[in-house]
């Protein structure tokens, strides 16, 4: 009976405070979502990178939640000052245990604000390359040519040599033609194919010329520019189109030939 009386006494004494604290916390959750949505809409009108907007929205949500949590705890009668001191000590320990995670966060912030690359650009670093599809606080995600995703921790990127191709890439194609072929005609046909292809950029101007001479052939180098998204498709289509045009207009391609001489030796 004493236990029931004690529980009843605590319920009467602290029940209202607990109800108020829970209400404040629920209101804080709703306010956090509302503040996040409002900040998202406001930041979308600004010229900010998507990762920066995501970071700012998350910070606003966390600040609102922490503020309401402190009010809720104070309503319950929990002293805030010792709690904050304890959280600070615990934060030091957690920081030491999560050095790798924190270094990723700091590197992510450095990438987001220094902008060595942006979403949609093609980069190469650490032996991998791909199109940048996501820049997050912890990782950068690349889309490889085979449609696989490469996730690179941000701390591995900062301080490394990075090759940023931007939003356009240059193709490096080569076509061997026979020494008997008319080189000027071959170059003209290549230029015609490049002019007609819809994904070949007019600026920068494609580079076309004879790059090397072999024993039985001359190599024509074709180096046009295209958007990063069209790189693979354009390469395959140009190879096909130029080869078909050479065959249609009689541009002779080199073929391996072996001359065999029979010597009749009289004994």
Buried (B, 14 or more C-beta within 10 A) or exposed (E): EEEEEEEEEEEEEEEEEBEBBEEBBEEBBEBBEEBBEEBBEEBEEEEBBBBBBBBBBEEBBEEBBEEBBBBBBBBEEEEEEEEEEEEEEEEEEEEEEEEEBBBBBBBBBBBBEEEEBBBEBBBBBEEEBBBBEBBBBBBBBBBEEEEEEBEBBBBBBBEEEEEBBEEBBBBEBEBBBBEEBBBEBBBEBBEBBBEEBEBBBEEEEBBBEEBEEEEEBBBBBBBBBBBBBBBBEBBEBBBEBBBEBBEEEEBBBBEEEEEEEEEEEEE
